[in-house]
Amino acid sequence: MARSENRWPAPGRPGLTALMRFGAAGFGVTVRFALLAVVWGASFLFIKMGLAGLSPAQIALARVALGALALAAVLVVRRRPLPRDPVLWGHLAVVSVLLCVVPFLLFSWAEQYISSGLASIFNATTPLVTMLLAAAALPEERFTPPRVLGLSLGFLGVLTIVGVWHGVDVSHQLTAQLACLGATTCYGACFVYMRRFVSPRGVDPVVVAFGQTGSATILLGLPAPAIATAPVHLDLAVVASMVALGVFGTGIAYVWNVRIIAAWGAANASAVTYLTPVVGVLLGVLVLGEPVSWNQPAGAVLIVVGILAAHGRLRRRQPEPELAAR
């Protein structure tokens, strides 16, 4: 009988080198995923800190401008040319309004009246709002029993967060919570719009991100003399929070997200949605001493369970045929 060779790669062989590289790459993706959860969860903390010296419009403008600069640097390093199709730029202008201009203004305005942690919890409704709008606009995204269950749980979670048993109190706090839901509705509408008009064109996601942040910078910069006229009070905390929010939360984080999707797939990458409200609430409590009532985390749990249910992740797995026969 022929002598079998050892199947494990010996030191210095290509197999071991490839295995080591795969392990290093996998660790790098995990680190990016953790950083993405922290940065996106902390974005609401950075907004709250920025409000100490800037108006909501000034925060939104600083956020998109710094994000566009960070993404421009990435494109220069990668030597990626910008598209010349005017129709595509028109679509990116619409995306910038739905994904940057309106929601960034709404979240910044809302956090004048509610905690950063509560804003991060409302942000977690984005996947459910996207699913609802997609079902209405895209024939292939029709309602299914899991999606109906998920949307129902998510709606119950929102009612729990608002605390409807206290009655309807038309105050700035309620209006601010509705503004957060308005922002997530814009996100949902944007994702549906992008899927229909931008994704089929096969444009580099980083180019798309730069296009939307760059367009948003122009759209917010033009009316800035009229809407961003409040006195500016800069200190280290305000400047650092804007740099972190713009460069990392709006710029580099998008590049991380693209790499995570490429390595893990969109479904696994979307799990960051479950972590960002946890990070947002914890940072609000630890850094700013924000109070948290029981109904806020309870509502957040219902929303996350709703997202899981809508994606069919709560169904019991069927046993393998061989295992079932034993």
Residue pairs with C-beta under 8 A, 6 or more apart in sequence:
9 15
9 16
9 19
10 16
25 263
26 263
29 259
29 260
29 263
29 264
32 256
32 259
32 260
33 256
33 260
33 264
33 269
33 272
35 253
35 256
36 253
36 256
36 257
36 260
36 272
37 272
37 275
37 276
37 279
38 279
39 244
39 248
39 249
39 253
40 249
40 253
40 272
40 276
40 279
41 120
41 275
41 276
41 277
41 278
41 279
41 280
41 282
41 283
42 244
42 249
42 279
42 280
42 283
43 120
43 245
43 249
43 280
44 107
44 111
44 116
44 117
44 119
44 120
44 123
44 280
44 284
45 116
45 241
45 280
45 283
45 284
45 287
45 288
46 241
46 242
46 244
46 245
46 249
47 59
47 107
47 108
47 111
47 116
47 119
47 241
47 245
48 111
48 115
48 116
48 284
48 288
49 237
49 238
49 241
50 59
50 62
50 108
50 238
50 241
50 242
50 245
51 59
51 108
51 111
51 112
52 233
52 235
52 237
52 238
53 232
53 233
53 234
53 235
53 238
54 62
54 230
54 232
54 233
54 238
54 242
55 228
55 229
55 230
56 105
56 108
56 109
56 112
57 105
57 108
57 220
57 224
57 227
57 228
57 230
58 228
58 230
58 232
59 104
59 108
59 242
59 245
60 100
60 101
60 104
60 105
60 108
60 220
61 217
61 220
61 221
61 224
61 228
62 242
62 245
62 246
63 100
63 104
63 242
63 245
63 246
63 249
63 250
64 96
64 100
64 101
64 104
64 213
64 216
64 217
64 220
64 246
64 250
65 217
65 221
65 246
66 242
66 243
66 245
66 246
66 247
66 250
66 251
67 213
67 246
67 247
67 249
67 250
67 251
67 254
68 210
68 213
68 214
68 216
68 217
68 251
69 246
69 247
69 251
70 246
70 247
70 248
70 250
70 251
70 252
71 206
71 209
71 210
71 213
71 214
71 251
71 254
71 255
72 210
72 214
74 206
74 210
74 251
74 252
74 255
75 82
75 206
75 207
75 210
78 206
80 204
80 206
80 207
82 207
82 210
82 211
83 89
83 203
83 207
83 211
85 201
88 198
88 201
88 203
88 211
89 211
89 215
91 193
91 197
91 198
92 198
92 208
92 211
92 212
92 215
93 215
93 219
94 193
94 197
95 190
95 193
95 194
95 198
95 208
95 211
95 212
95 215
96 211
96 212
96 213
96 214
96 215
96 216
96 219
97 216
97 219
98 186
98 187
98 189
98 190
98 193
99 186
99 187
99 190
99 212
99 216
100 212
100 213
100 216
100 250
101 216
101 219
101 220
102 182
102 183
102 186
103 182
103 183
103 184
103 186
103 187
104 183
104 216
106 179
106 180
106 182
106 183
106 186
107 119
107 123
107 179
107 180
107 183
109 176
109 179
110 119
110 176
110 177
110 179
110 180
110 183
111 119
111 176
112 172
112 176
113 172
113 173
113 175
113 176
114 173
114 176
114 177
114 180
115 284
115 288
115 290
115 291
115 292
116 280
116 283
116 284
116 288
116 290
117 277
117 280
117 281
117 282
117 283
117 284
117 285
117 290
117 292
117 296
118 161
118 177
118 180
118 296
119 180
119 280
120 276
120 277
120 279
120 280
120 281
120 284
121 161
121 277
121 280
121 281
121 296
121 297
121 299
121 300
121 303
122 158
122 161
122 177
122 180
122 181
122 183
122 184
123 180
123 183
123 184
123 276
123 277
123 280
124 273
124 274
124 276
124 277
124 300
124 303
124 304
124 307
125 154
125 157
125 158
125 181
125 184
125 303
126 184
126 187
126 188
126 273
127 270
127 273
127 307
127 310
128 150
128 151
128 154
128 303
128 306
128 307
128 310
129 181
129 184
129 185
129 187
129 188
130 187
130 188
130 191
130 192
131 141
131 147
131 150
131 151
131 188
131 310
132 151
132 188
133 185
133 188
133 189
133 192
134 141
134 188
134 191
134 192
134 195
135 141
135 142
135 143
135 147
137 192
137 196
138 192
138 195
138 196
146 309
146 310
146 311
146 312
146 314
146 315
147 310
149 306
149 309
149 310
150 306
150 307
150 308
150 309
150 310
150 311
151 306
151 310
152 306
153 302
153 303
153 305
153 306
153 309
154 302
154 303
154 306
154 307
154 310
155 306
156 302
156 306
157 298
157 299
157 300
157 301
157 302
157 303
157 305
157 306
158 181
158 299
158 303
159 299
160 295
160 298
160 299
160 302
161 177
161 295
161 296
161 299
161 300
162 174
162 177
162 299
163 293
163 295
168 174
194 208
198 208
205 254
205 258
206 254
206 255
206 258
209 251
209 254
209 255
213 250
213 251
220 228
257 269
257 272
260 269
260 272
261 269
267 311
273 304
273 307
274 304
274 307
277 300
277 303
277 304
278 300
281 292
281 296
281 297
281 300
284 290
284 292
285 292
305 314
308 314
